[in-house]
């Protein structure tokens, strides 16, 4: 019966949401603490929060800044993207970057060596800011952008 139930759920494309698999939500919250360190390079302070978006289909999560601004215009994070910490972190970096771009029409972050926008990417199991200049290179791991851009981290 268990094998049959798994096959039916797999065939239907069922994936448990944050309510049925709260570990995924914790993985996403842990990832947000990391990517939030990079927001200071954009002039955004405070501690953003994960917001579960039950009104979307499929349900997912977005980010809410301390000023109440939502960063989910470019979409939302599906629970299945939170099985791996690196994938959750990469997904959040991309969501935040795309939302900020849509709201401000300003590219962030920018590789200082190439003056090109860097993008959240998963490379060799690590979430990084990736620049396509000179054939592509890692600008810095997500969460370490202040160091790469020569900014001091807020205390």
Steps between C-alpha positions, in 0.01 A plus 500: 500500500782740583666449163168552323429817697846637416450422132161674496640806676801509265277463194280783625805720559422537869761673710432582865471867579645694790209393721568128450878531491601778743869413459481659155381825654787494751747440217357804323521714815863395549571594139336841546731577793794446263374694197380782726866585570532596133206742516709750693698559178171618349430730797238267646532438872311306760400138513266397217255218558363211300134540419304185412271582208204266533294706254728402208476183299700312570557640847850625565695766683617853446709748696377797701745776589486676837328800336216270391603487134442159342765347276296247309411687182715273287327192639542301815703214642337160474547259791679245277783751450575482872620140523860614455646799689698608192193485275288691753770767532542530123123522449470774760789698352335485158156592636635797695716618211216482246253669735740786573574540128130516419432753775802728453610438140858481632728202454634349822754365574757621248837335445758775559749342260263481200226751588245228424210382712575183693230235541418246767622160388576161648852388411654179633238479775549859620278806457706776339469833325612417144633748244508409130799726427814332357315173444341496846629503855384497857485852640445370853291251696151627582519669838853633444421780254606782736852359516522454121381855432719655768210599727511463873232281650265677742544392861 
